[in-house]
Amino acid sequence: MYKLLVVDDEEIITDGLAEILSDLRIPGLDIYKAYSGSEALEWLNDTRIDIVLSDIRMPEIGGLELMEIIRRNWPRCRIIFLTGYNDFESIYKAIQASGVRYLLKTEGNAKVIAEVRDVLRELDGELQKDHLLQQATEQRNTLETLAHGDYFRHLLFGTEGGMSTVRAEDFRKLDILLDPHKPVLLVLGSLIRARSLPSFTERQEAALAVKLLGDGYLREKTRSVGLIDRYGDLLWLIQPEDNTPPAESAQTYETIVRFLEGTLEHIQAVCCDSLQLESSFTVCRTLIDWEALPDAYERIRQLQYNRAGDGANMVMTVQIEENGPAGQTKERVRSEKFEQLAGHLEGGRKDAFMELLQELFMPIDTGRLAEGAQAAELYYSLALVLISYINRRQLHEQVPTAALLRFDAHCSWQEGFDYLSRTAELLFTLRRNVENSRAAEAMAAVCHYIDKHIAEELSLVRLAKCVHFNPSYLSRLFKQEKGLNVSEYIEDARIGKAKELFASEVLKIQEIGTRVGYDSPQSFTRFFKKATGMTPQEYRDTARDEH
């Protein structure tokens, strides 16, 4: 999904261009409006914008000043300048910048549409043939990646001891560019529906490719280190790229959070187009001290688990409690197979879990594991994976566990294995039901917000903030849950509210338009006639005749 922002201090031009572009119904393109450079900055500070169609000469903040800010904060954003001034100095400055185009207002709407379509093709091509993906392929299995991953997994286990001097020395030896004395932001990523990658090696290679791809994007504006955790998920630790003064540190980190939210959507698009993988990302906007890293990591995993829907191509931003004393990470001793099994259960990968469960039971089923004590150890190890998950998710009331730790309660090995399998099936079913329930609740909250704020601007970005999703994920989840687009629901709600208000003889048509979000009478008339086939006055006259 791409986002285009139309910026002009002349309202009629802004509304006209936005309406023309909206009427094209270009798939995956959302149109937003700003009536000044300052209002455009509010959008750019709030969300990623992919294309800015802007006038050059505007009061307060002009197009060139806006361009410089965009270049700093959203280096991949494309700019199309549209002006009626014969200002050669401004034109010259504009066309010197990368990703900037220039049009005269006198060239007409057809030229504007052609330029927008051309920029969209350019963005599509960049996603499909991104040079960072090629760099990622060439860097696979490098010593630095492996060394950094091992070291940070060691930190996540909480076994470091917390001495900053030792940490600083480790960073120096491993050539880690992060500051060992400053806090970090965390991004947790998961690959969705990994059953298309049947082998462990393929899954690891895919995760490594996405990790290195993300490294390339994130280094455009941050210092970061990425790793693959014990569950096969991705984790990035992120700091500002420069030595930010303490007084500006909080603002700089907040700017990075906005950059992450937009950039992760780009990474997801490249994953889909070039790797045929869907991914989910959780951004933690809380600053995490190194001593609190293990606890923060486990908390973010919990928050990602509590998402609404399946998480495919989701970017969720979360906040956790302020850093406290570093907790002790509890590690369970189990073999690599059981760790992998726990990872599949934690990640919701049912097919991979059941396949590995069958593989682990195979020695008993074929008689190769003849000793009773070894078979009992295998059973209890499998049962502990399930019980550990049930405890973490507090599912005791929904999942019967009485026989899980009573190996002797089963008449045969096969019966015991079947019981474990049924319990696992139930856990996956509960997870999916909870995800669906949370999705329905989240979309109900969005609908309630729309109904309560029908007179206000209801952009996808604004609605996404209500449920703490990224706009593209909200759009997909809303269509999945409600069977229609967010914009269609808003239009239906506004039509319904307008018809309801027409029952009042007191309100003027212009007042009704304002109450359903249209300050311009002409815009309200066009909208109403397009939806009902009648002008507001014709509808009111018809309603009077019927009564």
Beta strands, then each sheet from edge to edge (+ up, - down):
strand 1: 2-7
strand 2: 29-34
strand 3: 51-54
strand 4: 78-83
strand 5: 100-104
strand 6: 184-192
strand 7: 222-228
strand 8: 234-240
strand 9: 278-288
strand 10: 314-318
sheet 1: 2+ 1+ 3+ 4+ 5+
sheet 2: 7+ 8- 6+ 9- 10-
end
